[in-house]
Amino acid sequence: MKIFSSQGKFNVFLIFLILAITTSLFSKLTSTYEKNIIFKLVVSDIPEDKVVYEKSHDSVEVKVRGYGFSLAKYYLNTPELKISLKKLKQLNNVFLWDQKENFMDTKLSFDSSIELLTIFEDSLLFYYDQYISEMKYIKPNLTIDYESGFDSFKLPSISNDSVRVLGPKDILGEIDYVDTEFVKLNNVNSDIQINLNLLKPAFENLSIDLSNIEYKLEVDQFTEETISVPVNILSNENIKYNYYPKDLTVKYLISIEDYKKTSPIDFRIECVFDKNQSILIPYLTKKPDFIKNARLSTNQIQLIILE
């Protein structure tokens, strides 16, 4: 009986304790309080042609009044104070929030259960830049390893060679081109046709109006050919001279389909005359666009001044 009596007294005590805690908690939640709370600053209503890139304050301390249950939510997560740019002054690329002029508009952004009493800052600055758009060159980031006996002899074809970039004027001035993703192709022995994704430049507040480009490149088998080309001496001197050799052999790679298209008139080899030099350096100053790795059989021309 004593054990039962003790157990009953404990249960009664526990019930009264729970009632007391509940009553106290309910009283606190339904009472009105004034509290100083740190709010994170968030900008809203930003004009479409502008971007806010910096703020004078990331957060501000404010005093609010409300019921305990209304204020409780502010202790769970950092609350946000939204500042609308619609009614703020613009001064030299700055939106200015002023305590005297803009407090009431900010106060209205709170719901009816919370009253904003004070913001402990006289002014808040929001620095902005003007949005502009510019066309930027697209740079394909591609590495191609060809199978032996294969190469490309024409320029690649891409669906777009430039892309429109939208962003702050100062940032766009730092961008020269837009890269594609890196792609490496191995043992290539046929024409290439792939899509390359564009990489947005590593700056904030930028957008591009294209996501990828189509890249095409013709690939052909090649052969090595040689051709004999006359050497031309460029001179304004009224001096008699002779030189040797008169012709040089040009070696080059060419597509098997085009190897019959070349002739000596497609090439030009020139040297600049210098009476003080016995050896002149020849240069290949003209060659067809559809050949590769053109090189001369020698890089010396013997000059003989005649008396």
Backbone as CSV, one residue per row, in Angstrom:
resi,resn,N_x,N_y,N_z,CA_x,CA_y,CA_z,C_x,C_y,C_z
1,MET,0.831,-1.203,0.000,0.000,0.000,0.000,0.865,1.252,0.000
2,LYS,1.991,1.235,0.741,2.859,2.393,0.798,3.476,2.685,-0.566
3,ILE,3.843,1.587,-1.268,4.427,1.756,-2.600,3.419,2.385,-3.534
4,PHE,2.155,1.942,-3.482,1.091,2.479,-4.332,0.833,3.939,-4.012
5,SER,0.882,4.256,-2.719,0.627,5.631,-2.285,1.729,6.554,-2.786
6,SER,2.983,6.117,-2.707,4.117,6.919,-3.173,4.063,7.127,-4.682
7,GLN,3.661,6.058,-5.393,3.577,6.146,-6.853,2.500,7.137,-7.262
8,GLY,1.388,7.150,-6.529,0.293,8.065,-6.838,0.690,9.506,-6.596
9,LYS,1.426,9.748,-5.491,1.876,11.113,-5.203,2.827,11.618,-6.293
10,PHE,3.696,10.723,-6.788,4.652,11.120,-7.837,3.923,11.493,-9.125
11,ASN,2.895,10.699,-9.470,2.125,10.982,-10.684,1.424,12.331,-10.588
12,VAL,0.876,12.614,-9.389,0.204,13.907,-9.200,1.209,15.046,-9.340
13,PHE,2.398,14.855,-8.763,3.449,15.863,-8.860,3.855,16.094,-10.311
14,LEU,3.977,14.983,-11.062,4.387,15.081,-12.467,3.352,15.831,-13.286
15,ILE,2.072,15.567,-13.005,0.999,16.261,-13.739,1.050,17.750,-13.469
16,PHE,1.200,18.103,-12.173,1.259,19.530,-11.831,2.496,20.206,-12.437
17,LEU,3.638,19.468,-12.497,4.857,20.020,-13.092,4.652,20.308,-14.573
18,ILE,4.024,19.353,-15.269,3.764,19.541,-16.697,2.826,20.714,-16.927
19,LEU,1.789,20.802,-16.062,0.846,21.918,-16.191,1.544,23.253,-15.956
20,ALA,2.456,23.287,-14.981,3.175,24.528,-14.665,4.070,24.951,-15.832
21,ILE,4.794,23.971,-16.392,5.686,24.274,-17.524,4.876,24.739,-18.723
22,THR,3.765,24.027,-18.976,2.912,24.386,-20.111,2.344,25.784,-19.944
23,THR,1.873,26.078,-18.717,1.301,27.399,-18.452,2.340,28.489,-18.623
24,SER,3.569,28.223,-18.102,4.646,29.203,-18.222,5.038,29.419,-19.681
25,LEU,5.137,28.304,-20.422,5.501,28.397,-21.837,4.426,29.128,-22.622
26,PHE,3.175,28.818,-22.352,2.069,29.478,-23.058,2.061,30.970,-22.741
27,SER,2.368,31.283,-21.486,2.395,32.691,-21.076,3.487,33.453,-21.822
28,LYS,4.647,32.804,-21.948,5.748,33.460,-22.653,5.444,33.616,-24.140
29,LEU,4.830,32.616,-24.710,4.539,32.668,-26.147,3.459,33.683,-26.473
30,THR,2.569,33.955,-25.526,1.472,34.894,-25.792,1.748,36.282,-25.243
31,SER,2.910,36.479,-24.614,3.278,37.802,-24.106,3.983,38.589,-25.205
32,THR,3.983,39.887,-25.090,4.630,40.769,-26.058,6.037,41.100,-25.577
33,TYR,7.015,41.034,-26.548,8.414,41.297,-26.218,9.014,42.259,-27.240
34,GLU,10.046,42.950,-26.819,10.886,43.731,-27.716,12.275,43.095,-27.715
35,LYS,12.761,42.777,-28.921,14.038,42.077,-29.029,14.915,42.712,-30.103
36,ASN,16.235,42.702,-29.857,17.214,43.081,-30.874,17.698,41.815,-31.573
37,ILE,17.551,41.777,-32.888,17.860,40.570,-33.658,18.698,40.966,-34.875
38,ILE,19.679,40.125,-35.223,20.495,40.339,-36.416,19.766,39.765,-37.633
39,PHE,19.560,40.607,-38.651,18.917,40.195,-39.887,19.930,40.237,-41.038
40,LYS,19.878,39.232,-41.893,20.689,39.228,-43.104,20.021,40.120,-44.150
41,LEU,20.822,40.974,-44.813,20.274,41.883,-45.816,20.077,41.160,-47.150
42,VAL,18.878,41.278,-47.696,18.563,40.690,-48.993,17.938,41.770,-49.870
43,VAL,18.445,41.899,-51.096,17.956,42.931,-52.012,16.862,42.350,-52.900
44,SER,15.798,43.105,-53.087,14.710,42.680,-53.974,14.384,43.793,-54.971
45,ASP,13.602,43.423,-55.994,13.164,44.366,-57.033,14.344,45.031,-57.733
46,ILE,15.339,44.217,-58.100,16.496,44.741,-58.840,16.084,44.963,-60.302
47,PRO,16.323,46.140,-60.869,15.985,46.380,-62.282,16.678,45.373,-63.197
48,GLU,16.029,45.019,-64.294,16.541,43.980,-65.184,17.878,44.353,-65.826
49,ASP,18.129,45.644,-66.002,19.356,46.064,-66.670,20.479,46.387,-65.693
50,LYS,20.327,45.990,-64.422,21.345,46.291,-63.416,21.636,45.055,-62.573
51,VAL,22.806,45.072,-61.937,23.189,43.990,-61.039,23.848,44.602,-59.810
52,VAL,23.417,44.159,-58.618,24.020,44.606,-57.364,25.178,43.664,-57.043
53,TYR,26.397,44.194,-57.031,27.567,43.342,-56.824,28.200,43.503,-55.444
54,GLU,27.751,44.492,-54.663,28.328,44.678,-53.334,27.360,45.471,-52.466
55,LYS,27.417,45.225,-51.142,26.595,45.959,-50.174,27.505,46.534,-49.095
56,SER,27.103,47.679,-48.537,27.878,48.266,-47.443,27.768,47.422,-46.175
57,HIS,26.662,46.668,-46.038,26.449,45.794,-44.873,25.873,44.461,-45.362
58,ASP,26.389,43.378,-44.834,25.799,42.070,-45.135,24.627,41.765,-44.204
59,SER,24.650,42.364,-43.016,23.576,42.155,-42.047,23.427,43.410,-41.194
60,VAL,22.276,43.552,-40.567,22.014,44.704,-39.698,21.282,44.231,-38.446
61,GLU,21.456,45.000,-37.364,20.729,44.722,-36.132,19.451,45.557,-36.124
62,VAL,18.329,44.907,-35.813,17.049,45.612,-35.783,16.343,45.300,-34.457
63,LYS,15.453,46.209,-34.067,14.616,45.989,-32.888,13.200,45.747,-33.375
64,VAL,12.603,44.654,-32.905,11.235,44.304,-33.289,10.399,44.045,-32.041
65,ARG,9.101,44.150,-32.214,8.152,43.862,-31.136,7.149,42.845,-31.652
66,GLY,6.830,41.859,-30.800,5.835,40.869,-31.201,5.600,39.859,-30.108
67,TYR,4.616,39.002,-30.340,4.329,37.928,-29.394,5.475,36.921,-29.406
68,GLY,5.610,36.217,-28.306,6.682,35.243,-28.188,6.668,34.201,-29.284
69,PHE,5.463,33.707,-29.635,5.396,32.671,-30.680,5.744,33.245,-32.046
70,SER,5.538,34.559,-32.265,5.896,35.184,-33.533,7.403,35.399,-33.644
71,LEU,8.049,35.682,-32.516,9.496,35.920,-32.519,10.299,34.624,-32.512
72,ALA,9.661,33.534,-32.103,10.387,32.269,-31.952,11.051,31.828,-33.251
73,LYS,10.400,32.099,-34.388,10.941,31.640,-35.676,12.284,32.288,-36.000
74,TYR,12.556,33.468,-35.423,13.801,34.162,-35.700,14.992,33.538,-34.984
75,TYR,14.750,32.659,-34.045,15.831,32.024,-33.298,16.227,30.682,-33.913
76,LEU,15.436,30.188,-34.845,15.718,28.910,-35.483,16.687,29.083,-36.644
77,ASN,16.486,30.131,-37.458,17.347,30.424,-38.602,17.607,31.922,-38.649
78,THR,18.711,32.303,-39.297,18.999,33.728,-39.454,17.921,34.368,-40.321
79,PRO,17.193,35.335,-39.805,16.114,35.946,-40.597,16.666,36.870,-41.677
80,GLU,15.826,37.179,-42.656,16.230,38.041,-43.761,15.433,39.339,-43.737
81,LEU,16.127,40.433,-43.965,15.483,41.735,-44.092,15.545,42.123,-45.563
82,LYS,14.397,42.149,-46.221,14.345,42.460,-47.647,14.265,43.969,-47.850
83,ILE,15.178,44.463,-48.663,15.207,45.882,-49.009,14.857,46.006,-50.487
84,SER,13.737,46.634,-50.777,13.332,46.843,-52.164,14.054,48.062,-52.737
85,LEU,14.536,47.923,-53.970,15.252,49.027,-54.609,14.325,50.010,-55.319
86,LYS,13.036,49.713,-55.340,12.106,50.519,-56.121,12.105,51.990,-55.730
87,LYS,12.152,52.270,-54.417,12.021,53.652,-53.970,13.328,54.234,-53.418
88,LEU,14.441,53.586,-53.716,15.719,54.088,-53.227,16.333,55.067,-54.221
89,LYS,17.081,56.029,-53.702,17.782,56.985,-54.551,18.967,56.297,-55.231
90,GLN,19.289,56.795,-56.448,20.450,56.301,-57.172,21.480,57.419,-57.256
91,LEU,22.671,57.168,-56.712,23.736,58.165,-56.701,25.045,57.509,-57.128
92,ASN,25.524,57.868,-58.335,26.827,57.356,-58.796,26.953,55.844,-58.661
93,ASN,26.067,55.135,-59.318,26.078,53.670,-59.311,25.881,53.074,-57.923
94,VAL,25.125,53.788,-57.083,24.808,53.306,-55.746,23.327,53.535,-55.463
95,PHE,22.653,52.494,-54.964,21.310,52.651,-54.414,21.468,52.991,-52.938
96,LEU,20.804,54.073,-52.488,20.945,54.547,-51.112,19.659,54.303,-50.333
97,TRP,19.766,53.505,-49.257,18.664,53.355,-48.298,18.925,54.322,-47.159
98,ASP,17.951,55.227,-46.926,18.094,56.248,-45.900,17.063,56.011,-44.802
99,GLN,17.505,56.079,-43.550,16.625,55.819,-42.406,15.385,56.716,-42.421
100,LYS,15.577,57.997,-42.685,14.463,58.937,-42.644,13.473,58.716,-43.784
101,GLU,14.000,58.452,-44.983,13.130,58.383,-46.154,12.570,56.989,-46.418
102,ASN,13.275,55.936,-46.019,12.894,54.590,-46.442,12.496,53.654,-45.317
103,PHE,12.548,54.116,-44.076,12.224,53.229,-42.959,10.791,52.717,-43.029
104,MET,9.846,53.602,-43.301,8.438,53.206,-43.305,8.147,52.169,-44.384
105,ASP,8.772,52.308,-45.565,8.564,51.312,-46.623,9.103,49.949,-46.194
106,THR,10.232,49.959,-45.511,10.813,48.701,-45.020,9.944,48.101,-43.921
107,LYS,9.395,48.958,-43.080,8.539,48.504,-41.979,7.330,47.744,-42.506
108,LEU,6.797,48.200,-43.633,5.598,47.566,-44.201,5.875,46.171,-44.747
109,SER,7.167,45.826,-44.916,7.485,44.501,-45.457,7.339,43.401,-44.410
110,PHE,7.182,43.768,-43.134,6.985,42.779,-42.073,5.500,42.412,-41.979
111,ASP,5.228,41.150,-41.586,3.828,40.748,-41.438,3.236,41.396,-40.183
112,SER,1.930,41.351,-40.057,1.218,42.093,-39.019,1.532,41.615,-37.602
113,SER,2.063,40.412,-37.453,2.359,39.891,-36.109,3.665,40.442,-35.544
114,ILE,4.462,41.087,-36.394,5.753,41.644,-35.978,5.779,43.128,-36.324
115,GLU,6.214,43.931,-35.374,6.358,45.361,-35.633,7.835,45.724,-35.630
116,LEU,8.279,46.343,-36.739,9.660,46.805,-36.834,9.763,48.148,-36.116
117,LEU,10.611,48.207,-35.083,10.742,49.437,-34.292,11.927,50.289,-34.741
118,THR,13.071,49.657,-34.955,14.285,50.413,-35.273,15.232,49.563,-36.110
119,ILE,15.910,50.222,-37.027,17.066,49.636,-37.703,18.279,50.446,-37.269
120,PHE,19.271,49.765,-36.709,20.398,50.463,-36.099,21.456,50.870,-37.121
121,GLU,21.013,51.412,-38.235,21.914,51.992,-39.234,21.203,53.188,-39.852
122,ASP,21.947,54.276,-40.044,21.346,55.465,-40.648,21.197,55.313,-42.155
123,SER,22.101,54.565,-42.765,22.042,54.399,-44.214,22.646,53.060,-44.618
124,LEU,22.179,52.565,-45.738,22.694,51.330,-46.325,22.979,51.596,-47.788
125,LEU,24.121,51.107,-48.283,24.521,51.353,-49.666,24.542,50.040,-50.442
126,PHE,23.995,50.084,-51.649,23.980,48.922,-52.527,24.618,49.332,-53.858
127,TYR,25.809,48.800,-54.116,26.569,49.188,-55.298,26.118,48.343,-56.494
128,TYR,25.854,49.010,-57.608,25.352,48.280,-58.780,26.151,48.641,-60.020
129,ASP,26.018,47.815,-61.010,26.633,48.063,-62.311,25.577,47.864,-63.383
130,GLN,25.806,48.491,-64.530,24.852,48.401,-65.637,25.094,47.108,-66.406
131,TYR,24.019,46.417,-66.728,24.116,45.236,-67.581,24.270,45.672,-69.036
132,ILE,25.190,45.050,-69.750,25.317,45.246,-71.189,25.519,43.868,-71.825
133,SER,25.444,43.809,-73.122,25.714,42.554,-73.825,26.771,42.796,-74.893
134,GLU,27.647,41.823,-75.064,28.695,41.889,-76.071,28.865,40.516,-76.704
135,MET,29.262,40.518,-77.983,29.573,39.271,-78.661,31.029,38.909,-78.369
136,LYS,31.250,37.663,-77.949,32.589,37.180,-77.645,32.925,35.979,-78.525
137,TYR,34.167,35.953,-78.978,34.668,34.870,-79.823,34.626,33.543,-79.071
138,ILE,34.200,32.478,-79.752,34.185,31.132,-79.170,35.489,30.417,-79.534
139,LYS,36.159,29.880,-78.515,37.427,29.184,-78.720,37.244,27.691,-78.466
140,PRO,37.153,26.888,-79.531,37.030,25.433,-79.332,38.266,24.871,-78.635
141,ASN,38.043,24.087,-77.604,39.139,23.509,-76.820,39.224,22.026,-77.157
142,LEU,39.944,21.747,-78.254,39.925,20.403,-78.837,41.351,19.963,-79.144
143,THR,41.678,18.720,-78.771,42.967,18.123,-79.129,42.695,16.867,-79.953
144,ILE,43.365,16.798,-81.121,43.118,15.679,-82.035,44.422,14.944,-82.300
145,ASP,44.434,13.657,-82.020,45.544,12.783,-82.381,45.090,11.903,-83.542
146,TYR,45.755,12.075,-84.689,45.332,11.351,-85.887,46.009,9.981,-85.979
147,GLU,45.302,9.077,-86.592,45.904,7.793,-86.932,46.980,8.031,-87.981
148,SER,48.018,7.213,-87.966,49.120,7.384,-88.911,48.601,7.423,-90.352
149,GLY,49.051,8.443,-91.109,48.623,8.587,-92.505,47.391,9.434,-92.684
150,PHE,46.843,9.971,-91.592,45.646,10.809,-91.679,45.919,12.182,-91.069
151,ASP,45.232,13.194,-91.586,45.349,14.554,-91.063,44.201,15.376,-91.638
152,SER,44.098,16.613,-91.178,43.090,17.531,-91.728,43.811,18.645,-92.462
153,PHE,43.271,19.039,-93.617,43.915,20.044,-94.459,43.006,21.257,-94.697
154,LYS,41.899,21.293,-94.006,40.978,22.416,-94.134,40.654,22.972,-92.754
155,LEU,40.184,24.179,-92.711,39.788,24.780,-91.445,38.503,24.131,-90.944
156,PRO,38.343,24.018,-89.633,37.097,23.438,-89.110,35.909,24.348,-89.372
157,SER,34.745,23.760,-89.379,33.492,24.505,-89.515,32.740,24.413,-88.187
158,ILE,32.352,25.561,-87.646,31.571,25.558,-86.406,30.274,26.312,-86.630
159,SER,29.228,25.861,-85.965,27.897,26.426,-86.186,27.810,27.887,-85.750
160,ASN,28.577,28.268,-84.729,28.636,29.659,-84.268,30.071,29.992,-83.876
161,ASP,30.580,31.104,-84.391,31.946,31.490,-84.017,31.976,32.506,-82.888
162,SER,30.795,32.957,-82.431,30.738,33.904,-81.322,29.438,33.706,-80.548
163,VAL,29.412,34.231,-79.330,28.260,34.069,-78.458,28.002,35.401,-77.754
164,ARG,26.736,35.713,-77.520,26.378,36.947,-76.820,26.470,36.708,-75.312
165,VAL,27.244,37.554,-74.637,27.427,37.461,-73.187,26.767,38.675,-72.545
166,LEU,25.929,38.427,-71.541,25.228,39.495,-70.825,25.780,39.593,-69.414
167,GLY,26.162,40.814,-69.000,26.699,40.976,-67.658,27.138,42.401,-67.404
168,PRO,27.742,42.657,-66.229,28.232,43.998,-65.902,29.319,44.449,-66.876
169,LYS,29.317,45.732,-67.179,30.241,46.296,-68.167,31.688,46.047,-67.793
170,ASP,32.046,46.272,-66.524,33.436,46.113,-66.098,33.917,44.674,-66.254
171,ILE,33.040,43.715,-65.970,33.425,42.309,-66.064,33.568,41.890,-67.519
172,LEU,32.642,42.326,-68.385,32.727,41.958,-69.796,34.019,42.453,-70.426
173,GLY,34.550,43.565,-69.915,35.810,44.073,-70.438,36.988,43.161,-70.155
174,GLU,36.852,42.252,-69.205,37.929,41.321,-68.854,37.836,40.003,-69.621
175,ILE,36.796,39.839,-70.412,36.578,38.567,-71.119,36.954,38.735,-72.587
176,ASP,37.921,37.942,-73.059,38.338,38.000,-74.462,37.599,36.986,-75.320
177,TYR,37.280,35.839,-74.756,36.616,34.785,-75.517,35.904,33.846,-74.551
178,VAL,35.085,32.958,-75.124,34.383,31.943,-74.338,34.914,30.575,-74.755
179,ASP,35.379,29.809,-73.797,35.928,28.477,-74.054,34.819,27.445,-74.213
180,THR,35.150,26.370,-74.908,34.294,25.189,-74.890,34.892,24.192,-73.892
181,GLU,34.141,23.174,-73.589,34.674,22.085,-72.784,35.870,21.453,-73.503
182,PHE,36.775,20.831,-72.735,37.927,20.181,-73.344,37.547,18.784,-73.834
183,VAL,37.900,18.508,-75.086,37.659,17.186,-75.672,38.937,16.724,-76.347
184,LYS,39.331,15.480,-76.078,40.485,14.882,-76.742,40.023,13.688,-77.563
185,LEU,40.402,13.688,-78.849,40.036,12.600,-79.762,41.306,11.850,-80.163
186,ASN,41.263,10.535,-80.072,42.427,9.714,-80.369,42.199,8.843,-81.605
187,ASN,43.311,8.568,-82.317,43.290,7.651,-83.480,42.211,8.034,-84.493
188,VAL,42.149,9.312,-84.821,41.117,9.796,-85.743,41.503,9.458,-87.176
189,ASN,40.569,8.831,-87.913,40.812,8.476,-89.316,39.604,8.758,-90.199
190,SER,38.674,9.569,-89.680,37.486,9.918,-90.464,37.010,11.317,-90.059
191,ASP,36.058,11.842,-90.815,35.564,13.192,-90.538,35.005,13.302,-89.118
192,ILE,35.164,14.489,-88.533,34.712,14.744,-87.160,33.449,15.599,-87.187
193,GLN,32.466,15.207,-86.399,31.255,16.010,-86.214,30.760,15.781,-84.775
194,ILE,30.989,16.761,-83.921,30.605,16.626,-82.517,30.032,17.942,-82.003
195,ASN,29.310,17.860,-80.887,28.828,19.047,-80.186,29.763,19.358,-79.025
196,LEU,30.137,20.626,-78.896,31.002,21.072,-77.807,30.215,22.021,-76.912
197,ASN,30.155,21.711,-75.627,29.442,22.568,-74.673,30.269,23.811,-74.362
198,LEU,29.608,24.955,-74.285,30.288,26.195,-73.924,30.428,26.291,-72.414
199,LEU,31.547,26.843,-71.962,31.800,27.054,-70.539,31.570,28.530,-70.213
200,LYS,30.644,28.795,-69.286,30.399,30.185,-68.893,31.627,30.724,-68.181
201,PRO,32.093,31.920,-68.541,33.262,32.501,-67.860,33.077,32.524,-66.352
202,ALA,34.200,32.389,-65.640,34.158,32.225,-64.178,33.979,33.556,-63.454
203,PHE,32.883,34.234,-63.764,32.499,35.462,-63.076,31.039,35.339,-62.656
204,GLU,30.682,36.045,-61.601,29.289,36.059,-61.169,28.473,37.018,-62.037
205,ASN,27.163,36.812,-62.024,26.213,37.712,-62.687,26.424,37.778,-64.198
206,LEU,26.779,36.636,-64.806,26.934,36.554,-66.255,25.970,35.519,-66.818
207,SER,25.550,35.742,-68.052,24.763,34.721,-68.747,25.165,34.730,-70.209
208,ILE,25.064,33.580,-70.862,25.347,33.459,-72.289,24.121,32.873,-72.977
209,ASP,23.917,33.263,-74.244,22.679,32.880,-74.922,22.820,31.623,-75.782
210,LEU,23.899,30.844,-75.512,24.137,29.634,-76.291,24.761,28.599,-75.368
211,SER,24.333,27.346,-75.506,24.859,26.304,-74.622,25.920,25.440,-75.290
212,ASN,25.862,25.276,-76.624,26.850,24.441,-77.298,26.960,24.827,-78.767
213,ILE,28.008,24.345,-79.414,28.201,24.559,-80.841,28.459,23.213,-81.514
214,GLU,28.208,23.166,-82.812,28.524,21.976,-83.598,29.865,22.193,-84.285
215,TYR,30.759,21.237,-84.121,32.121,21.322,-84.663,32.281,20.249,-85.739
216,LYS,32.717,20.683,-86.933,32.935,19.739,-88.043,34.338,19.931,-88.601
217,LEU,34.979,18.814,-88.959,36.318,18.875,-89.543,36.497,17.702,-90.499
218,GLU,36.925,18.024,-91.723,37.190,16.968,-92.702,38.562,16.351,-92.447
219,VAL,38.638,15.048,-92.499,39.875,14.312,-92.258,40.182,13.470,-93.497
220,ASP,41.441,13.540,-93.961,41.824,12.826,-95.187,43.123,12.060,-94.979
221,GLN,43.317,11.058,-95.825,44.622,10.433,-95.922,45.549,11.394,-96.652
222,PHE,46.832,11.352,-96.311,47.753,12.283,-96.959,48.958,11.538,-97.518
223,THR,49.671,12.267,-98.364,50.925,11.766,-98.915,51.940,12.898,-98.878
224,GLU,53.226,12.562,-98.902,54.262,13.590,-98.956,54.672,13.788,-100.404
225,GLU,54.685,15.042,-100.849,55.041,15.388,-102.217,56.214,16.353,-102.211
226,THR,56.902,16.455,-103.343,57.992,17.420,-103.532,57.769,18.153,-104.837
227,ILE,58.286,19.388,-104.867,58.164,20.185,-106.084,59.348,21.135,-106.148
228,SER,59.839,21.404,-107.358,60.977,22.298,-107.560,60.458,23.704,-107.855
229,VAL,60.985,24.685,-107.104,60.491,26.068,-107.205,61.677,27.009,-107.400
230,PRO,61.600,27.975,-108.352,62.687,28.943,-108.565,62.875,29.844,-107.351
231,VAL,64.116,30.278,-107.129,64.435,31.210,-106.044,64.480,32.626,-106.607
232,ASN,63.810,33.570,-105.973,63.775,34.973,-106.394,64.608,35.812,-105.432
233,ILE,65.509,36.626,-105.978,66.340,37.510,-105.169,65.737,38.912,-105.242
234,LEU,65.420,39.475,-104.089,64.849,40.817,-104.025,65.969,41.821,-103.804
235,SER,66.176,42.709,-104.804,67.295,43.644,-104.705,66.972,44.957,-105.396
236,ASN,67.429,46.071,-104.788,67.367,47.403,-105.399,68.758,47.911,-105.760
237,GLU,69.754,47.056,-105.565,71.141,47.435,-105.823,71.464,47.277,-107.310
238,ASN,72.290,48.175,-107.805,72.757,48.089,-109.188,74.103,47.372,-109.198
239,ILE,74.036,46.142,-108.776,75.247,45.333,-108.655,75.020,44.004,-109.357
240,LYS,76.050,43.570,-110.079,75.948,42.277,-110.747,76.272,41.164,-109.755
241,TYR,75.460,40.136,-109.786,75.683,39.039,-108.837,75.167,37.738,-109.440
242,ASN,75.561,36.675,-108.853,75.044,35.359,-109.204,74.735,34.625,-107.896
243,TYR,73.961,33.577,-107.981,73.613,32.842,-106.749,73.358,31.383,-107.085
244,TYR,73.459,30.577,-106.078,73.290,29.131,-106.253,72.773,28.530,-104.942
245,PRO,71.814,27.608,-105.043,71.124,27.082,-106.232,70.037,28.022,-106.747
246,LYS,69.685,27.838,-107.984,68.636,28.646,-108.605,67.239,28.131,-108.252
247,ASP,67.144,26.883,-107.915,65.854,26.278,-107.548,66.021,25.503,-106.247
248,LEU,64.937,25.448,-105.501,64.914,24.651,-104.282,63.745,23.682,-104.328
249,THR,63.936,22.557,-103.650,62.860,21.577,-103.544,62.017,21.885,-102.311
250,VAL,60.709,21.903,-102.497,59.773,22.090,-101.390,59.103,20.749,-101.106
251,LYS,59.194,20.309,-99.843,58.493,19.106,-99.424,57.266,19.508,-98.616
252,TYR,56.196,18.781,-98.780,54.963,19.132,-98.068,54.029,17.924,-97.993
253,LEU,53.079,18.013,-97.067,52.027,17.003,-96.946,50.775,17.528,-97.630
254,ILE,50.085,16.610,-98.316,48.884,17.002,-99.039,47.893,15.846,-99.062
255,SER,46.624,16.176,-99.044,45.586,15.151,-99.133,45.738,14.368,-100.436
256,ILE,45.486,13.065,-100.337,45.590,12.220,-101.532,44.656,12.721,-102.634
257,GLU,43.522,13.270,-102.248,42.569,13.777,-103.234,43.075,15.016,-103.961
258,ASP,44.021,15.755,-103.358,44.449,17.032,-103.924,45.877,17.021,-104.463
259,TYR,46.551,15.867,-104.428,47.986,15.886,-104.709,48.316,16.316,-106.135
260,LYS,47.368,16.254,-107.072,47.609,16.666,-108.455,47.303,18.146,-108.697
261,LYS,46.854,18.837,-107.670,46.411,20.216,-107.853,47.536,21.242,-107.780
262,THR,48.720,20.854,-107.316,49.785,21.837,-107.126,50.692,21.940,-108.352
263,SER,51.266,23.136,-108.523,52.251,23.389,-109.583,53.234,24.425,-109.048
264,PRO,54.398,24.595,-109.679,55.405,25.549,-109.179,54.879,26.974,-109.021
265,ILE,53.929,27.389,-109.835,53.438,28.773,-109.727,52.610,28.994,-108.454
266,ASP,52.241,27.912,-107.774,51.516,28.037,-106.505,52.456,28.378,-105.351
267,PHE,53.770,28.328,-105.593,54.766,28.559,-104.558,55.645,29.748,-104.947
268,ARG,56.237,30.353,-103.920,57.211,31.419,-104.184,58.274,31.390,-103.084
269,ILE,59.542,31.406,-103.535,60.680,31.438,-102.609,61.432,32.738,-102.842
270,GLU,61.725,33.473,-101.754,62.372,34.778,-101.887,63.556,34.886,-100.931
271,CYS,64.571,35.666,-101.379,65.705,36.054,-100.548,65.891,37.559,-100.672
272,VAL,66.297,38.196,-99.594,66.598,39.620,-99.626,68.095,39.793,-99.882
273,PHE,68.416,40.524,-100.957,69.816,40.729,-101.341,70.543,41.547,-100.283
274,ASP,71.776,41.111,-99.968,72.632,41.842,-99.040,74.066,41.667,-99.531
275,LYS,74.644,42.764,-100.062,75.988,42.681,-100.652,77.061,42.346,-99.624
276,ASN,76.729,42.519,-98.356,77.708,42.236,-97.301,77.641,40.797,-96.804
277,GLN,76.753,40.028,-97.375,76.588,38.636,-96.959,76.830,37.700,-98.133
278,SER,77.536,36.632,-97.883,77.758,35.631,-98.940,76.706,34.532,-98.898
279,ILE,75.976,34.457,-97.762,74.919,33.460,-97.613,73.595,34.192,-97.372
280,LEU,72.604,33.910,-98.185,71.273,34.485,-98.024,70.314,33.417,-97.502
281,ILE,69.310,33.870,-96.761,68.322,32.949,-96.190,67.070,32.956,-97.055
282,PRO,66.688,31.799,-97.592,65.472,31.741,-98.411,64.219,31.573,-97.533
283,TYR,63.119,32.168,-97.989,61.837,32.064,-97.287,60.756,31.638,-98.268
284,LEU,59.912,30.739,-97.802,58.751,30.327,-98.600,57.632,31.325,-98.317
285,THR,57.404,32.254,-99.234,56.463,33.352,-98.997,55.080,33.107,-99.605
286,LYS,54.957,32.029,-100.352,53.653,31.718,-100.950,53.517,30.206,-101.063
287,LYS,52.361,29.711,-100.681,52.075,28.280,-100.816,50.559,28.093,-100.801
288,PRO,50.051,26.986,-101.322,48.603,26.736,-101.299,48.081,26.562,-99.876
289,ASP,46.843,26.912,-99.662,46.232,26.773,-98.334,45.954,25.318,-97.966
290,PHE,45.914,24.435,-98.961,45.491,23.058,-98.689,46.664,22.103,-98.492
291,ILE,47.860,22.627,-98.238,48.986,21.759,-97.900,49.420,22.040,-96.456
292,LYS,50.235,21.134,-95.896,50.724,21.293,-94.532,52.202,20.930,-94.470
293,ASN,52.876,21.449,-93.421,54.269,21.115,-93.129,55.200,21.342,-94.323
294,ALA,55.013,22.464,-95.012,55.894,22.780,-96.144,57.267,23.189,-95.624
295,ARG,58.315,22.663,-96.233,59.670,22.977,-95.804,60.613,22.938,-97.006
296,LEU,61.696,23.715,-96.929,62.651,23.832,-98.026,63.776,22.813,-97.867
297,SER,64.349,22.418,-98.981,65.414,21.410,-98.960,66.704,21.961,-98.368
298,THR,66.861,23.302,-98.354,68.019,23.929,-97.732,67.612,25.318,-97.261
299,ASN,68.339,25.851,-96.303,68.043,27.199,-95.807,69.189,28.166,-96.109
300,GLN,69.967,27.843,-97.158,71.070,28.717,-97.536,71.135,28.878,-99.051
301,ILE,71.357,30.124,-99.476,71.608,30.439,-100.876,72.965,31.106,-100.963
302,GLN,73.844,30.572,-101.797,75.184,31.123,-101.935,75.139,32.328,-102.873
303,LEU,75.611,33.490,-102.404,75.611,34.719,-103.193,77.033,35.013,-103.654
304,ILE,77.143,35.334,-104.945,78.469,35.660,-105.533,78.359,37.033,-106.175
305,ILE,79.144,37.986,-105.678,79.177,39.331,-106.252,80.161,39.312,-107.442
306,LEU,79.698,39.756,-108.616,80.520,39.754,-109.827,81.201,41.109,-109.987
307,GLU,82.471,41.097,-110.283,83.235,42.327,-110.493,82.929,42.912,-111.879
